[in-house]
Amino acid sequence: MQSGCWRLLIIVTMCMPWMAWGQLIQGTPEQSPPIQAVTPSGGDFSDVTKPDPKNIVPKDTIIIKGAWSSASDSKIPVPEGSSVSNNIFTDPYFGISYPLPPDWVQKYTPPPPSDTGRYVLSQISRADTYKGEARGSILFTAHDMFFTPVPAANARQYVNYTKNHLPEDYQLELKPTQTTIAGQPFTFFAYWSVVAQLHWYVLATEIRCHTVEIVLMNHDPKALEELVGDMDKKMKLPVEASSTGGTGGGNVPVCLKDYAQGENVAERVDPVLTVQRYNAIPVRIIINKEGKIRYIHFLSAYPEQEKTITDALKQWKFRPYEKNGQRLEVETGLMFGRPSLPVAPATPATTD
């Protein structure tokens, strides 16, 4: 009996250090650290209706900068430099000016150009105060003919390609015809959606080797006709605007596709892109009368790509361009990185 009591006492004594160690690990309610309060941050089941101002990203902040447009000289106009100020749409690069009709405004800043050379210059719609039914929209776009994957060499061919490749839900309403806006040649056509009961008028011309399109949308065709008439009276365009021309000259450089190739290049240094990002890098350059690059415009590039290509292009030299015995500045395009994939070719009947 006595020996059994001693054995029980020994077992209890041996277990006590392990029990104490367990308490040190887990902690008693008095010893546990206090639970920190968690600031509500919203979520599917949150009752937080107003986020913490400290957690809001400031306006126009880019968290991680990706491929973007840039230029070597901020004083020289770029295609994406359009604006709406005092209710007037202007794009100094294309030489376009248009006072908007009453009740029409630009609500959102356009996105940067794509790596295929497509620009949204401005998207204009009725103001929120407008009480009528013919709301609609006015879209100014431009397509760089140096980089577009569409098999077209001018604005007329671009329109014909668009007409021949309308989605199934859209129907041709008016076939492409030649017209004038503000005294300059345009190619015009119209299509509509039976389901949505919407009509689109498309006006296209070429300026500085870009197809500039004005796309008007509305439920009421009469409202579209009035907008076209208003543009004809109020819009200002450069003299070079043409459905099959528009190659610059005068106060702006002559634009020539593929000029930076072959015997036109006297010296070149190829940029070495150490980081492969698998993106297309379209670049427009202006070559001065002495054959040196004086201006570089990146339509879309990462910062390190921009620096590497700029450093290389500064070492290029060209044969000066001459026309009628006179040296002229040239604007042309170069593609670095991954080239854009071409789209289906247009039918031969519409490539005039």
Residue pairs with C-beta under 8 A, 6 or more apart in sequence:
27 33
39 52
40 46
40 47
40 48
41 48
41 51
41 52
41 55
42 48
42 51
57 63
65 302
65 303
66 302
67 115
67 277
67 279
67 281
67 300
67 301
67 302
67 305
68 112
68 298
68 300
68 301
68 302
69 78
69 80
69 112
69 113
69 297
69 298
69 299
69 300
70 297
70 298
70 301
70 306
71 78
71 295
71 296
71 297
71 298
72 295
72 296
72 297
72 310
73 295
76 286
76 295
77 91
77 92
77 93
78 93
78 297
79 91
79 93
79 94
79 113
79 119
79 121
79 142
79 144
79 210
80 110
80 112
80 113
80 119
80 121
81 91
81 92
81 93
82 89
82 90
82 91
82 93
82 94
82 96
82 110
82 121
82 122
82 140
83 89
83 90
83 91
84 90
84 100
84 105
84 106
84 122
84 124
87 99
87 100
87 104
87 105
88 97
88 98
88 99
88 100
89 96
89 97
89 98
89 99
89 100
89 106
89 122
89 124
89 140
90 96
90 97
90 98
91 121
91 140
93 208
94 121
94 142
94 207
94 208
94 210
94 212
94 238
95 207
95 236
95 237
95 238
95 252
96 140
96 207
96 212
96 235
96 236
96 237
96 238
97 235
97 236
98 231
98 234
98 235
98 236
99 234
100 124
100 138
101 227
101 230
103 126
103 127
103 129
103 130
104 124
104 125
104 126
104 127
104 138
105 124
105 125
105 126
105 127
106 122
106 123
106 124
107 123
107 125
108 123
110 119
110 120
110 121
110 122
110 123
111 120
112 300
113 119
113 144
113 299
113 300
114 299
114 300
115 147
115 279
115 280
115 281
115 282
115 299
115 300
115 340
116 144
116 147
116 148
116 149
116 280
116 282
116 340
117 143
117 144
117 145
117 146
117 147
117 148
117 210
117 282
117 299
118 141
118 142
118 143
118 144
118 148
119 141
119 142
119 143
119 144
119 210
120 139
120 140
120 141
121 140
121 141
121 142
121 212
122 138
122 139
122 140
123 137
123 138
123 139
123 140
124 137
124 138
124 139
124 140
125 135
125 136
125 137
125 138
126 132
126 135
126 136
133 219
133 220
134 218
134 219
134 220
134 223
135 218
135 219
136 216
136 217
136 218
136 219
136 220
136 223
136 224
136 227
137 216
137 217
137 218
138 214
138 215
138 216
138 227
139 213
139 214
139 215
139 216
139 217
140 212
140 213
140 214
141 212
141 213
141 215
142 207
142 210
142 211
142 212
142 213
143 150
143 158
143 210
143 211
143 213
144 209
144 210
144 282
144 284
144 299
144 333
145 152
145 153
145 154
145 158
145 206
145 209
145 210
145 211
145 257
146 209
146 255
146 257
146 282
146 284
146 332
146 333
147 280
147 282
147 299
147 333
147 335
147 340
148 158
148 211
149 340
149 341
149 342
149 343
150 158
150 161
150 343
150 346
151 157
151 161
151 342
151 343
151 344
151 345
151 346
151 351
152 158
152 160
152 161
152 211
152 346
152 351
154 206
154 211
154 243
154 244
154 245
154 246
155 186
155 187
155 204
155 205
155 206
155 211
155 212
155 242
155 243
155 244
155 246
156 176
156 187
156 204
156 243
156 244
156 352
157 346
157 350
157 351
157 352
158 204
158 211
158 213
159 176
159 187
159 189
159 202
159 204
160 176
160 346
160 350
160 351
160 352
161 346
161 350
162 189
162 202
163 172
163 175
163 176
163 189
163 191
163 350
164 346
164 347
164 350
165 344
166 172
166 191
169 193
169 194
169 195
170 191
170 192
170 193
171 191
171 192
171 193
171 194
172 189
172 190
172 191
173 190
173 191
173 192
173 199
174 188
174 189
174 190
175 189
176 187
176 188
176 189
177 187
177 188
177 189
178 185
178 186
178 187
178 188
178 243
179 185
179 186
179 187
179 188
179 203
180 186
180 232
181 203
181 205
181 214
181 228
181 231
181 232
181 235
181 237
182 231
182 232
182 233
182 234
182 235
182 236
182 237
183 237
184 205
184 237
184 238
184 239
184 241
184 242
185 205
185 241
185 242
185 243
186 203
186 204
186 205
186 241
186 243
187 203
187 204
187 205
187 243
188 201
188 202
188 203
188 204
189 202
190 199
190 200
190 201
190 202
190 224
191 199
191 200
191 202
192 198
192 199
192 200
197 219
198 217
198 218
198 219
199 217
199 218
199 219
199 220
199 221
199 224
200 215
200 216
200 217
201 215
201 216
201 224
201 227
201 228
202 213
202 214
202 215
202 216
203 213
203 214
203 215
203 216
203 228
203 231
204 211
204 212
204 213
204 214
204 243
205 211
205 212
205 237
205 241
205 242
205 243
205 246
206 212
206 241
206 242
206 243
206 244
206 245
206 246
207 237
207 238
207 240
207 241
207 246
208 240
208 246
208 247
208 248
208 252
208 255
208 331
209 246
209 247
209 248
209 255
209 256
209 257
209 331
210 246
212 241
214 231
216 224
216 227
216 228
217 224
218 224
218 227
238 252
239 250
240 246
240 247
240 248
240 249
240 250
240 252
247 254
247 255
247 256
248 254
248 255
248 331
249 328
252 331
253 286
253 287
253 328
253 329
253 330
253 331
254 321
254 323
254 328
254 329
254 330
254 331
255 330
255 331
255 332
256 321
256 330
256 331
256 332
257 332
257 333
258 332
259 287
259 318
259 321
259 330
259 332
260 285
260 287
260 316
260 318
260 332
260 333
260 334
263 319
264 318
264 319
264 321
265 316
265 317
265 318
265 319
266 291
266 317
266 318
266 319
267 315
267 316
267 317
268 315
268 316
268 317
269 312
269 315
269 316
270 312
271 308
271 309
271 311
271 312
271 313
271 336
272 308
273 305
273 308
273 309
273 336
273 337
274 304
274 308
275 302
275 304
275 305
277 302
277 305
277 337
278 337
278 338
279 300
279 301
279 302
279 337
279 338
280 300
280 335
280 336
280 337
280 338
280 339
280 340
281 298
281 300
281 301
281 305
281 309
281 335
281 336
281 337
282 298
282 299
282 300
282 333
282 334
282 335
282 340
283 296
283 297
283 298
283 299
283 301
283 309
283 313
283 333
283 334
283 335
283 336
284 296
284 297
284 299
284 331
284 332
284 333
284 334
285 293
285 295
285 296
285 297
285 313
285 331
285 332
285 333
285 334
286 293
286 294
286 295
286 329
286 330
286 331
287 293
287 294
287 318
287 321
287 329
287 330
287 331
287 332
288 294
288 329
289 320
289 327
289 328
289 329
290 320
291 317
291 318
291 319
291 320
292 316
292 317
292 318
293 313
293 314
293 316
293 318
294 329
296 309
296 310
296 313
298 306
298 309
301 309
305 336
305 337
309 336
313 334
318 330
320 327
321 327
321 328
321 329
321 330
322 328
